[in-house]
Amino acid sequence: MGETLNHLQRLNVAGVSFKSFTEQYLDSTGLFREAIIAILAAIATQERVRFSERIKAGQARSAKQPGRPRLAATKVPEVRRLRGEGLSFKKIQRATGVPVATMYKYLASDKS
């Protein structure tokens, strides 16, 4: 929209009138020439603002840490305690919601 508006304004400055065959509202030969250009300018401005907002929102989303969230520090001692009590990994998973592979990772680091 902004590019079209720039072209239309350059044509207007050069004294050229335009009339679109596909968009009937784009007509600089009638009474509403300035109104049409003003409306197009307002739409182009809003489009630029929305585009900028979408870019900023995308950047904020991508700034987050990728991948799965880390295991909460409160869950690690609970997993260790339950494993120390002799519970199986599957039972600990049901009780805490911690995946078995994650338990192996944290409990293997205790042995080394």
Secondary structure, DSSP 8 states (H G I E B T S, - for coil): -HHHHHHHHHHHHTT---B-SS-TT-BSSSTTHHHHHHHHHHHHHHHHHHHHHHHHHHHHHHTS--SS----TTHHHHHHHHHHTT--HHHHHHHH---HHHHHHHHHHHH-
